[in-house]
Amino acid sequence: MTYHSLLLRAVILTTFLGAVTFGIGVIYKLENEVQNIQTAEQSDPLWISSQLQFEMLRLEKDLRDVALGHKLPSDVSLRFDVAWSRINVLQEGKLQRLLTNYEIDQTVLADLEETFIDLEPQIDELGKTTAPQEVRLQRVEAILNELEGFETSLRSFLLSVAQSKNRAMADFRTSLLSLSSAITYLSATILALFVIFASLLLVELRASRRTSSAMRQLAQEATSASEMKMNFMSVVSHELRTPMTSILGGLALLKVRVEKTTQDAPTLKLLEVASRNGDRLLMLVNDIIDAQALSEGKVKIDRKPVDLNEVVTTAVENCTPYAAKLQVSYRIKTSSDRMMAYTDGARVTQVLVNLLSNAAKFTAAGDVVEVNATQYQGVARIEVKDHGIGISEYEQNNIFSPFHQTNPGSTAGNKSSGLGLSITKQLMDLLGGKVGVQSSEGQGATFWIELKLHSG
């Protein structure tokens, strides 16, 4: 992905986020406007206010009728309660918030509430006593004096509510028109961004498919090349093993005869070097053949109960002549108890020979390679510890890969095929065991294998 492509994506994403944020703000504002209008339409403060004004007029009329004896005092109490309920409705809940949003002066409602609190005992007393008409007239006059002036205040309050409601409706229509235009532009912007983004994704998808196809082709070519390489090496190795065996046999026989017939030291040295290099070449050929067989799944495992103590001893005995040439010895410590495992003893021996020969190769002349066989919790663990140059943490991640060589520049005298540890890892996988290494640079290395013990 190029810098320009990343920049274009960032710009589109930023624009998209801005459009979404703006859209959320528009929707939030529209929702508030709709809620206010719904409250105004459903509860209708104008109608409630007009009802309050009407109830106040009826209350005053009923008071005069009671004073004249045309109505009962209980009618006044009922009218008083109805008017008070209208006041409470306007001072609570959604209507109260709506009046506050409309910025309407609600002083008249508060004054009415205080007045009604003061008048309540008088209204109750008016309904309880059967006083003469003159007394009732005086009481009614006192109540009417208390209510005097509220008619004008309520008319002003009602006018303010009507004007605010009309203004709110007009503002809502204006806002709705502007918001609808904004929503239209916003929708067009989001749609355009979506089309651009989808086009970019389509272009990148096609490019990714082309890249993926190219990578698959390269992988196939690499696999084919690797298979051709392994096949070529396998064929060459098989063709080399038979003549190499004959050559090594001839060199060994010639060396014996020369030692018996002459004391020519240079000739004996030359035969020794030829024999040693022949052994190394034969080992390389055998490693290549084993690696090819493992890669093709042609290696068979012959499982049977074996004592791993004996396997360790046998492997050390097989490697002792090789180590002696390098002036390296082995110190072996096996378990005091038998370590029976249901496995292929020959393959385990092959694994240990690889580890033991590597340890001898990277150990200084006159030093010792330690071999320890222990068991714990039904698992046998065999460790091969050298005192060589050690292995870095980075190389430990790749040490079991084919053709990997540790510190090739510093081990020129001990070159190998780089297949031994790879073969070891594959054989341990086939045997159902584990292999690993613990090492630090300059501190030597400890290679270990683990196998489950046979419980039967």
TIDRENZA-675157 format. One record per residue (C-alpha): residue number from 1; residue in three letters; x, y, z. Coordinates in steps of 0.25 Angstrom, whole numbers, plus 5000, padded with zeros to 4 digits. Example, Ala and Ser with C-alpha at 12.3 -4.5 7.8 and 13.67 -1.06 7.14 Angstrom:
// residues 2
 resi resn   px   py   pz
    1  ALA 5049 4982 5031
    2  SER 5055 4996 5029
END
This chain:
// residues 456
 resi resn   px   py   pz
    1  MET 5000 5000 5000
    2  THR 5006 5013 4996
    3  TYR 5007 5026 5003
    4  HIS 4997 5033 4995
    5  SER 4987 5022 4997
    6  LEU 4989 5023 5012
    7  LEU 4987 5038 5011
    8  LEU 4975 5037 5003
    9  ARG 4969 5026 5012
   10  ALA 4972 5035 5024
   11  VAL 4965 5047 5017
   12  ILE 4953 5039 5014
   13  LEU 4952 5033 5028
   14  THR 4953 5047 5034
   15  THR 4942 5053 5025
   16  PHE 4934 5041 5028
   17  LEU 4935 5042 5043
   18  GLY 4932 5057 5042
   19  ALA 4920 5054 5034
   20  VAL 4915 5044 5044
   21  THR 4918 5054 5056
   22  PHE 4910 5065 5049
   23  GLY 4899 5055 5046
   24  ILE 4898 5051 5061
   25  GLY 4897 5066 5064
   26  VAL 4886 5068 5054
   27  ILE 4878 5056 5059
   28  TYR 4880 5060 5074
   29  LYS 4875 5075 5071
   30  LEU 4864 5070 5063
   31  GLU 4860 5060 5074
   32  ASN 4860 5071 5084
   33  GLU 4851 5080 5075
   34  VAL 4841 5068 5073
   35  GLN 4840 5065 5087
   36  ASN 4837 5080 5091
   37  ILE 4826 5080 5080
   38  GLN 4820 5067 5084
   39  THR 4819 5072 5098
   40  ALA 4813 5085 5093
   41  GLU 4803 5077 5085
   42  GLN 4800 5066 5094
   43  SER 4799 5073 5107
   44  ASP 4795 5087 5101
   45  PRO 4799 5097 5111
   46  LEU 4790 5107 5104
   47  TRP 4778 5099 5106
   48  ILE 4782 5096 5121
   49  SER 4784 5111 5123
   50  SER 4771 5115 5117
   51  GLN 4764 5104 5126
   52  LEU 4770 5110 5138
   53  GLN 4765 5124 5134
   54  PHE 4751 5118 5131
   55  GLU 4751 5111 5145
   56  MET 4755 5124 5152
   57  LEU 4744 5131 5146
   58  ARG 4734 5120 5150
   59  LEU 4740 5120 5164
   60  GLU 4737 5135 5165
   61  LYS 4723 5133 5159
   62  ASP 4720 5121 5169
   63  LEU 4724 5130 5181
   64  ARG 4715 5141 5177
   65  ASP 4703 5130 5175
   66  VAL 4706 5125 5189
   67  ALA 4706 5139 5195
   68  LEU 4692 5141 5189
   69  GLY 4688 5127 5193
   70  HIS 4686 5121 5179
   71  LYS 4697 5110 5181
   72  LEU 4702 5102 5192
   73  PRO 4716 5104 5198
   74  SER 4720 5090 5194
   75  ASP 4719 5094 5179
   76  VAL 4729 5105 5183
   77  SER 4739 5095 5189
   78  LEU 4738 5086 5177
   79  ARG 4741 5098 5167
   80  PHE 4752 5102 5176
   81  ASP 4759 5088 5176
   82  VAL 4758 5087 5160
   83  ALA 4764 5101 5159
   84  TRP 4775 5097 5168
   85  SER 4778 5084 5160
   86  ARG 4780 5093 5148
   87  ILE 4790 5101 5155
   88  ASN 4798 5088 5159
   89  VAL 4798 5082 5145
   90  LEU 4804 5095 5140
   91  GLN 4815 5094 5151
   92  GLU 4819 5080 5149
   93  GLY 4825 5070 5139
   94  LYS 4827 5073 5125
   95  LEU 4818 5085 5125
   96  GLN 4827 5092 5135
   97  ARG 4839 5089 5127
   98  LEU 4832 5094 5114
   99  LEU 4828 5107 5120
  100  THR 4843 5109 5125
  101  ASN 4848 5106 5111
  102  TYR 4838 5116 5106
  103  GLU 4844 5126 5116
  104  ILE 4830 5129 5121
  105  ASP 4828 5137 5134
  106  GLN 4821 5127 5144
  107  THR 4820 5137 5155
  108  VAL 4805 5137 5154
  109  LEU 4805 5122 5156
  110  ALA 4813 5123 5169
  111  ASP 4804 5135 5174
  112  LEU 4792 5127 5171
  113  GLU 4797 5115 5179
  114  GLU 4800 5123 5191
  115  THR 4787 5130 5190
  116  PHE 4780 5116 5189
  117  ILE 4787 5111 5201
  118  ASP 4783 5123 5209
  119  LEU 4768 5122 5204
  120  GLU 4767 5107 5207
  121  PRO 4763 5109 5221
  122  GLN 4753 5119 5218
  123  ILE 4746 5111 5207
  124  ASP 4745 5099 5216
  125  GLU 4739 5108 5227
  126  LEU 4729 5114 5217
  127  GLY 4724 5100 5214
  128  LYS 4723 5095 5228
  129  THR 4715 5107 5235
  130  THR 4700 5111 5233
  131  ALA 4703 5125 5236
  132  PRO 4693 5136 5232
  133  GLN 4693 5142 5218
  134  GLU 4700 5155 5223
  135  VAL 4712 5147 5229
  136  ARG 4713 5138 5217
  137  LEU 4713 5151 5208
  138  GLN 4724 5156 5216
  139  ARG 4732 5144 5215
  140  VAL 4730 5143 5200
  141  GLU 4734 5157 5199
  142  ALA 4747 5154 5206
  143  ILE 4750 5142 5197
  144  LEU 4747 5150 5185
  145  ASN 4756 5162 5189
  146  GLU 4768 5151 5191
  147  LEU 4765 5147 5176
  148  GLU 4764 5161 5171
  149  GLY 4775 5164 5160
  150  PHE 4777 5150 5156
  151  GLU 4768 5151 5144
  152  THR 4777 5161 5137
  153  SER 4790 5153 5141
  154  LEU 4784 5140 5136
  155  ARG 4780 5147 5123
  156  SER 4795 5152 5121
  157  PHE 4800 5138 5124
  158  LEU 4791 5132 5114
  159  LEU 4795 5142 5104
  160  SER 4810 5139 5106
  161  VAL 4807 5124 5105
  162  ALA 4800 5126 5092
  163  GLN 4811 5134 5086
  164  SER 4822 5125 5091
  165  LYS 4815 5113 5085
  166  ASN 4813 5120 5072
  167  ARG 4827 5124 5072
  168  ALA 4832 5110 5075
  169  MET 4824 5104 5064
  170  ALA 4829 5114 5054
  171  ASP 4844 5112 5059
  172  PHE 4841 5097 5058
  173  ARG 4836 5098 5043
  174  THR 4849 5107 5040
  175  SER 4858 5097 5047
  176  LEU 4851 5085 5040
  177  LEU 4854 5091 5027
  178  SER 4868 5095 5030
  179  LEU 4871 5081 5036
  180  SER 4864 5074 5025
  181  SER 4874 5081 5015
  182  ALA 4885 5078 5024
  183  ILE 4881 5063 5025
  184  THR 4880 5063 5009
  185  TYR 4894 5068 5008
  186  LEU 4899 5059 5018
  187  SER 4893 5047 5012
  188  ALA 4899 5051 4998
  189  THR 4913 5052 5005
  190  ILE 4912 5039 5012
  191  LEU 4907 5032 4999
  192  ALA 4919 5038 4991
  193  LEU 4929 5034 5002
  194  PHE 4923 5020 5002
  195  VAL 4924 5019 4987
  196  ILE 4939 5024 4987
  197  PHE 4942 5015 4999
  198  ALA 4936 5003 4992
  199  SER 4943 5006 4979
  200  LEU 4957 5007 4987
  201  LEU 4954 4994 4993
  202  LEU 4950 4987 4980
  203  VAL 4963 4992 4974
  204  GLU 4971 4988 4986
  205  LEU 4964 4974 4986
  206  ARG 4968 4972 4971
  207  ALA 4982 4976 4974
  208  SER 4982 4967 4986
  209  ARG 4977 4955 4977
  210  ARG 4988 4958 4967
  211  THR 4998 4958 4978
  212  SER 4993 4946 4984
  213  SER 4993 4939 4971
  214  ALA 5007 4943 4968
  215  MET 5011 4938 4982
  216  ARG 5005 4925 4980
  217  GLN 5012 4923 4967
  218  LEU 5025 4927 4974
  219  ALA 5022 4917 4985
  220  GLN 5019 4906 4975
  221  GLU 5032 4909 4968
  222  ALA 5040 4909 4981
  223  THR 5033 4896 4985
  224  SER 5036 4890 4971
  225  ALA 5051 4895 4972
  226  SER 5052 4890 4986
  227  GLU 5047 4876 4982
  228  MET 5056 4876 4970
  229  LYS 5067 4879 4979
  230  MET 5064 4868 4989
  231  ASN 5062 4858 4978
  232  PHE 5075 4862 4971
  233  MET 5082 4861 4984
  234  SER 5076 4848 4987
  235  VAL 5079 4842 4974
  236  VAL 5094 4847 4975
  237  SER 5095 4842 4990
  238  HIS 5090 4828 4986
  239  GLU 5100 4828 4975
  240  LEU 5111 4832 4984
  241  ARG 5108 4823 4996
  242  THR 5113 4810 4989
  243  PRO 5126 4815 4983
  244  MET 5129 4823 4996
  245  THR 5127 4810 5004
  246  SER 5137 4803 4995
  247  ILE 5147 4815 4995
  248  LEU 5147 4815 5010
  249  GLY 5149 4800 5011
  250  GLY 5160 4801 5001
  251  LEU 5167 4813 5009
  252  ALA 5165 4805 5022
  253  LEU 5172 4792 5016
  254  LEU 5183 4801 5009
  255  LYS 5186 4808 5023
  256  VAL 5187 4794 5030
  257  ARG 5197 4789 5019
  258  VAL 5205 4802 5019
  259  GLU 5206 4802 5034
  260  LYS 5212 4787 5033
  261  THR 5221 4789 5022
  262  THR 5227 4803 5023
  263  GLN 5229 4814 5034
  264  ASP 5226 4825 5024
  265  ALA 5219 4836 5033
  266  PRO 5215 4845 5022
  267  THR 5208 4834 5014
  268  LEU 5201 4829 5027
  269  LYS 5197 4844 5030
  270  LEU 5191 4845 5016
  271  LEU 5183 4832 5017
  272  GLU 5178 4837 5031
  273  VAL 5173 4850 5025
  274  ALA 5167 4843 5013
  275  SER 5160 4833 5022
  276  ARG 5155 4844 5031
  277  ASN 5149 4852 5020
  278  GLY 5143 4840 5014
  279  ASP 5136 4837 5027
  280  ARG 5131 4852 5027
  281  LEU 5126 4850 5012
  282  LEU 5119 4837 5015
  283  MET 5112 4844 5027
  284  LEU 5107 4855 5018
  285  VAL 5102 4845 5008
  286  ASN 5095 4837 5019
  287  ASP 5089 4850 5025
  288  ILE 5083 4854 5011
  289  ILE 5077 4840 5009
  290  ASP 5071 4841 5023
  291  ALA 5065 4855 5021
  292  GLN 5059 4851 5007
  293  ALA 5053 4838 5013
  294  LEU 5047 4847 5025
  295  SER 5041 4857 5015
  296  GLU 5035 4846 5007
  297  GLY 5029 4839 5019
  298  LYS 5037 4826 5016
  299  VAL 5043 4825 5030
  300  LYS 5037 4813 5038
  301  ILE 5037 4813 5053
  302  ASP 5038 4799 5059
  303  ARG 5033 4800 5073
  304  LYS 5036 4790 5084
  305  PRO 5040 4791 5099
  306  VAL 5054 4796 5100
  307  ASP 5063 4800 5112
  308  LEU 5067 4814 5110
  309  ASN 5079 4813 5119
  310  GLU 5084 4802 5109
  311  VAL 5081 4811 5097
  312  VAL 5089 4823 5104
  313  THR 5101 4813 5107
  314  THR 5101 4808 5092
  315  ALA 5100 4822 5086
  316  VAL 5112 4826 5095
  317  GLU 5120 4814 5091
  318  ASN 5117 4817 5076
  319  CYS 5122 4831 5077
  320  THR 5134 4829 5086
  321  PRO 5144 4826 5074
  322  TYR 5139 4839 5067
  323  ALA 5141 4847 5080
  324  ALA 5155 4840 5082
  325  LYS 5160 4846 5069
  326  LEU 5156 4860 5074
  327  GLN 5162 4857 5088
  328  VAL 5149 4858 5094
  329  SER 5143 4848 5104
  330  TYR 5129 4845 5110
  331  ARG 5124 4844 5124
  332  ILE 5111 4836 5125
  333  LYS 5101 4836 5136
  334  THR 5089 4827 5135
  335  SER 5077 4825 5144
  336  SER 5078 4814 5155
  337  ASP 5065 4809 5151
  338  ARG 5061 4803 5137
  339  MET 5055 4813 5128
  340  MET 5046 4804 5119
  341  ALA 5040 4811 5107
  342  TYR 5031 4806 5096
  343  THR 5039 4812 5084
  344  ASP 5049 4809 5073
  345  GLY 5062 4807 5080
  346  ALA 5070 4808 5067
  347  ARG 5064 4822 5063
  348  VAL 5066 4827 5078
  349  THR 5081 4822 5076
  350  GLN 5082 4830 5063
  351  VAL 5076 4843 5070
  352  LEU 5086 4841 5081
  353  VAL 5098 4839 5072
  354  ASN 5095 4852 5065
  355  LEU 5094 4859 5078
  356  LEU 5107 4853 5083
  357  SER 5115 4855 5071
  358  ASN 5111 4870 5070
  359  ALA 5115 4871 5085
  360  ALA 5128 4865 5082
  361  LYS 5130 4874 5070
  362  PHE 5128 4887 5078
  363  THR 5136 4883 5090
  364  ALA 5150 4887 5092
  365  ALA 5161 4876 5092
  366  GLY 5163 4870 5105
  367  ASP 5149 4874 5110
  368  VAL 5138 4865 5114
  369  VAL 5123 4863 5109
  370  GLU 5113 4860 5120
  371  VAL 5102 4850 5117
  372  ASN 5091 4849 5127
  373  ALA 5079 4840 5127
  374  THR 5068 4843 5137
  375  GLN 5053 4840 5139
  376  TYR 5042 4847 5145
  377  GLN 5026 4846 5145
  378  GLY 5026 4835 5135
  379  VAL 5036 4843 5125
  380  ALA 5050 4839 5122
  381  ARG 5060 4851 5119
  382  ILE 5073 4849 5113
  383  GLU 5083 4861 5113
  384  VAL 5095 4863 5105
  385  LYS 5104 4875 5111
  386  ASP 5116 4881 5104
  387  HIS 5125 4892 5108
  388  GLY 5126 4899 5094
  389  ILE 5123 4912 5089
  390  GLY 5109 4912 5092
  391  ILE 5097 4916 5083
  392  SER 5090 4930 5083
  393  GLU 5076 4932 5086
  394  TYR 5073 4936 5072
  395  GLU 5079 4923 5066
  396  GLN 5072 4914 5076
  397  ASN 5059 4918 5068
  398  ASN 5065 4912 5055
  399  ILE 5074 4902 5060
  400  PHE 5065 4890 5056
  401  SER 5063 4895 5042
  402  PRO 5069 4888 5030
  403  PHE 5083 4892 5026
  404  HIS 5084 4902 5038
  405  GLN 5098 4903 5043
  406  THR 5102 4909 5056
  407  ASN 5113 4920 5055
  408  PRO 5118 4915 5041
  409  GLY 5129 4925 5041
  410  SER 5135 4920 5054
  411  THR 5134 4905 5052
  412  ALA 5141 4904 5039
  413  GLY 5149 4892 5044
  414  ASN 5136 4885 5048
  415  LYS 5127 4887 5036
  416  SER 5114 4878 5034
  417  SER 5102 4876 5025
  418  GLY 5093 4885 5034
  419  LEU 5083 4873 5034
  420  GLY 5086 4866 5046
  421  LEU 5078 4874 5056
  422  SER 5067 4875 5046
  423  ILE 5067 4859 5045
  424  THR 5067 4858 5060
  425  LYS 5055 4867 5061
  426  GLN 5047 4859 5051
  427  LEU 5051 4846 5057
  428  MET 5046 4851 5071
  429  ASP 5033 4855 5065
  430  LEU 5031 4841 5059
  431  LEU 5034 4835 5072
  432  GLY 5024 4844 5079
  433  GLY 5035 4850 5088
  434  LYS 5041 4864 5089
  435  VAL 5055 4870 5087
  436  GLY 5060 4884 5091
  437  VAL 5073 4892 5095
  438  GLN 5077 4901 5106
  439  SER 5089 4910 5104
  440  SER 5095 4923 5105
  441  GLU 5107 4929 5096
  442  GLY 5120 4925 5102
  443  GLN 5113 4916 5113
  444  GLY 5112 4903 5105
  445  ALA 5099 4896 5101
  446  THR 5090 4885 5106
  447  PHE 5082 4877 5096
  448  TRP 5071 4868 5102
  449  ILE 5061 4858 5098
  450  GLU 5049 4853 5105
  451  LEU 5041 4840 5103
  452  LYS 5029 4835 5111
  453  LEU 5032 4822 5119
  454  HIS 5025 4809 5117
  455  SER 5016 4806 5128
  456  GLY 5013 4792 5124
END
